[in-house]
Amino acid sequence: MKLSSLMRPTFAVAARPSLWLTAVRQLTRMAPDGWWHRPPFLPIPPADYLGFRLQTQYGDADAQPLGADVVNYLQWVRMWDRAGR
């Protein structure tokens, strides 16, 4: 997955401040250990994991994730995290 394909979901989440903390939490959960030592120095999940998630969501590991789908996922994560407390 290209870094540029993450722009649409990033903008969709940026427009929803209530999901910012959840998004950061999820990035840190999925980011590989020591991500700050490797370019692009961002907590981006491994490419094989993203490919698997895109394959299961859209049927194509090279699909562009939709902003609405990422927002729905983060809303679900936030609800799941709150239910577990």
Buried (B, 14 or more C-beta within 10 A) or exposed (E): BEEEBBEBBEEBBEEBEEBEEBBEBBBEEBBEEEBEEEEEEEBBBEEEEBBEBBEEBBEEBEBBBBBEEBBEBBBEBBEEEEEEE
